[in-house]
Amino acid sequence: MKYRNEPIYTGAIGVGRFMFGALRLKPKVIGAQHLPDAGGAVIAMTHFGYLEFALVEWVTWLHNRRRIRFMAKKPVFDKKPIGALMRNMKHIEVDMKAGGGAYAAAVAALHAGELIGVFPEAGVSSSMTIRDLKTGAARLAHEAGVPLIPIAVWGGQRLMTKGHKTRMRDRFGAPITIVIGEPITVAADPTDATAHLKATLEELLVIAQQNFPLDGTGQWWQPQSLGGTAITPEEAAAWEVERAARKAALG
């Protein structure tokens, strides 16, 4: 497969590799053979921190030199010069008030053989457990006739996440485990496919956690079900409701 020359995206990958190299990050990757070397696919990732997209692109690039086009919320594209860079790299802008255009753009990109990266939880999970998924990832895969590639990332939340400031010394050499599952073929019903995707991501997450070298007992980045001190899913849901209400009040 021939890869287009995209100097800005290639430069962004180089910056990311330098940054991760400076931090001496060496992710443990399980299942890299499931990353497609050609053709379209929807890359569906867990979302516990802000840098999973960069980590997944990093390991994908190292594996087969492919670029992922990520779907990101409109406010990211509204920032200068980040928005211009995002558009140049062919990432897809999602307007939460009118998502039809982004959906159509993603389907077209998949038909053209691109990898589209999505976070089906539609937000960072502060409870460090997988939230209920939106059906968009499954619908995209079904309409475009491409597979879903489930990926669980564990440890990335220790680099940067919502509601917690990480010390630089804790980022240095931070272990990260990435588990890539077998491609999922989406049948006609996106609801069933979404339930299957969530179950698969939960299974991959267990593998990632079992292969993680640090004991998370008593740690903020570990879910309470595994002995950590992260907030519960119920507390996280209540916090999100309060946060949305505050944003609405501010206009």
Secondary structure, 3 states (H helix, E strand, C coil): CCCCCCHHHHHHHHHHHHHHHHCCCCCEEECHHHCCCCCCEEEEECCCCCCHHHHHHHHHHHHHCCCEEEEEEHHHHCCCCHHHHHHHCCCEEECCCCCHHHHHHHHHHHHCCCEEEECCCCCCCCCCCCCCCCCHHHHHHHHHCCCEEEEEEECHHHCCECCECCCHHHHCCCCCEEEECCCECCCCCHHHHHHHHHHHHHHHHHHHHHCCCCCCCCCCCCCHHHCCCCCCHHHHHHHHHHHHHHHHHCC
